[in-house]
Amino acid sequence: MSLRLSLALDAGGLRLPDGPVAVLHPAAEADLSALPSDRLTIVQPFYPDYAVWQARGFSCAPSLSGRFASIVVFLPRAKARARALLAAAVAATDGIVVVDGAKTDGVDSILKDLRQRVTVSAPISKAHGKIFWFTSPADGFADWDARPGSVGEYVTAPGVFSADGIDPASRLLAAVLPDDLGRTVADLGAGWGFLSAEVLRRPTVETLHVVEADHAALACARLNLPDPRAQFHWADARSWVSPEPVDSVVMNPPFHTSRSADTALGQAFIAAAARMLAPSGTLWMVANRHLPYEAALRSAFREGDELAGDNRFKLFRAARPSRPGR
């Protein structure tokens, strides 16, 4: 992605006007050295990447606000989120909107759609992707704007995990949660809040820490959990530090980086759960059946069982962390 941006600015005819530049959703590994760093605002709703850009000294925000002379959009994979992001970009500038994306993330489809609405530059193809740009139209892209979705009584948003329905793995885990989860519970990778809502139905719960890295998903969770017992944390669950030892952790951890399965993600969630649990605390976890988490659970906990799952998912209960963090 950095190569395409450099090519566009060096020899491709792209000229950014003077003034502030917003860069929407760049991954942590993106190279933005071709852009004027003193004029940049990085908009990144995924907390791990946000934290990297902030540590590098950039001005950062989890969502787009204000007006900019130009905007660079790194396309997300989900088409609904990509369209919403472009609508937000068009609304926030009268200048140039630059679009960079990989073929595997649907850049060709977005380019085709944009050509029906605006005059687009000749795309530059490089490194299995494309970059192109256009002048923001005065009439905007209101029909592409982010509109809240819904799953029954719950609010969702374009591109968040399980936006169109309750995730079957989470539903399976919710069905085995006991009535007594203790007084303090953490939901790691809570998404838009389905499991958290189930936790709050348990009568013993006095505090629920809702931990989620996707700012848009956490915004939905805030709407879906209007309960004073819920405390919301925009954070990386792998490194988040609980303000107190917790009695139970529930989680349906992610297992993808890009398009590849990454078991290290779930393993890091397991280690994080063990650190924050009280010495007698319990982890309740669901995972896809093919993912090898058993060794990590045995390493982090003194007790554990696999509960009855189904042909797609397995359920775990693990108790008494080996190395309690308190």
Stockholm file with secondary structure:
# STOCKHOLM 1.0

chainA/1-326         MSLRLSLALDAGGLRLPDGPVAVLHPAAEADLSALPSDRLTIVQPFYPDYAVWQARGFSCAPSLSGRFASIVVFLPRAKARARALLAAAVAATDGIVVVDGAKTDGVDSILKDLRQRVTVSAPISKAHGKIFWFTSPADGFADWDARPGSVGEYVTAPGVFSADGIDPASRLLAAVLPDDLGRTVADLGAGWGFLSAEVLRRPTVETLHVVEADHAALACARLNLPDPRAQFHWADARSWVSPEPVDSVVMNPPFHTSRSADTALGQAFIAAAARMLAPSGTLWMVANRHLPYEAALRSAFREGDELAGDNRFKLFRAARPSRPGR
#=GR chainA/1-326 SS CHHHHHHHHHTSCCCCCSSCEEEESCCTTCCCTTSCGGGEEEECCBHHHHHHHHHTTCEEESSCCSCEEEEEEECCSSHHHHHHHHHHHHHTEEEEEEEEEEGGGTHHHHHHHHHTTSCCCCCEEETTEEEEEEECCTTCCGGGSCCCEEETTEEECTTSTTTTSCCHHHHHHHHHCCSCCCSEEEEETCTTSHHHHHHTTSTTCSEEEEEESBHHHHHHHHHHCCCTTEEEEESCTTTCCCSSCEEEEEECCCCEETTEECHHHHHHHHHHHHHHEEEEEEEEEEEETTCCCHHHHHHHEEEEEEECCCSSEEEEEEEEESSCCC
#=GC SS_cons         CHHHHHHHHHTSCCCCCSSCEEEESCCTTCCCTTSCGGGEEEECCBHHHHHHHHHTTCEEESSCCSCEEEEEEECCSSHHHHHHHHHHHHHTEEEEEEEEEEGGGTHHHHHHHHHTTSCCCCCEEETTEEEEEEECCTTCCGGGSCCCEEETTEEECTTSTTTTSCCHHHHHHHHHCCSCCCSEEEEETCTTSHHHHHHTTSTTCSEEEEEESBHHHHHHHHHHCCCTTEEEEESCTTTCCCSSCEEEEEECCCCEETTEECHHHHHHHHHHHHHHEEEEEEEEEEEETTCCCHHHHHHHEEEEEEECCCSSEEEEEEEEESSCCC
//
